[in-house]
Amino acid sequence: MAMSRLSVTITAPIVLISALAIGLTVFLNVGKLDRTLGELEESRLRFTVNVLRQNLETGLDLGLPVHGLGNAQAAIDFEARQDPDIESIVVKDDQGRAAFSTGLPAERNSVAVSTPLSNNLGVTVGAIELRYSRRGHEQFIAGISRQLLQAGLVATALSTLLAVAGTRLWVRRVGRTLATIEHALDASAPPVAKPDRHAAALAEQAAHSAGRALHELEQAQRAITCKDVAGEKL
């Protein structure tokens, strides 16, 4: 059975609000996940850089220059192998020139994390710079976004079906109630297959009260008419 105009008028705002609410929830959850994952990645990268810094500063405390740190290349190569998304690790001297490097090119959207290198006198003699690709991060967020979008579409479809079914049931109930009242007040109106007993009782009570009020009004009118006639005779 086709939906009535009243059903469409009631259902359309409910579906629209549900779709907007679900879409906003998906958007906020993806944004929160992206931000949280980014913070975790940055914390992990800073931990890696700090471990390298502590390792290299052990040699600097012995008075070795940055170019003389024999374990620097092996240390950065080891860390680069631990994570395929690490694009490059560069150890720079006090002039900003690369003393040791993993030799991998950095992408444009890579994330850079750096920390200075200091000797035991507190003098900055170089720095460590780590560049990390966001490919894995973006692919993960894209996959989660697709899954949440699909779940949002399913939720929107279910909410639409529930809204349509609920609205149609409500409209049919209201229509049955109105038809019951109409039949109770007017015997010539078509009967209802499943009348609303409560509405029928209220309608009969209202009809009885209206009939009694009408009867009392007629009596009052007759009484006034009789008084007027008696006054004219006098």
Secondary structure, DSSP 4 states (H G I P E B T S, - for coil): -PPPHHHHHHHHHHHHHHHHHHHHHHHHHHHHHHHHHHHHHHHHHHHHHHHHHHHHHHHHHTT--GGG-TTHHHHHHHHHHH-TTEEEEEEEETTS-EEEE--PPPPTT-EEEEEEEE-TTS-EEEEEEEEE--HHHHHHHHHHHHHHHHHHHHHHHHHHHHHHHHHHHHHHHHHHHHHHHHHHH-TTSPP-SS--HHHHHHHHHHHHHHHHHHHHHHHHHHHHHHHHHHHHH-
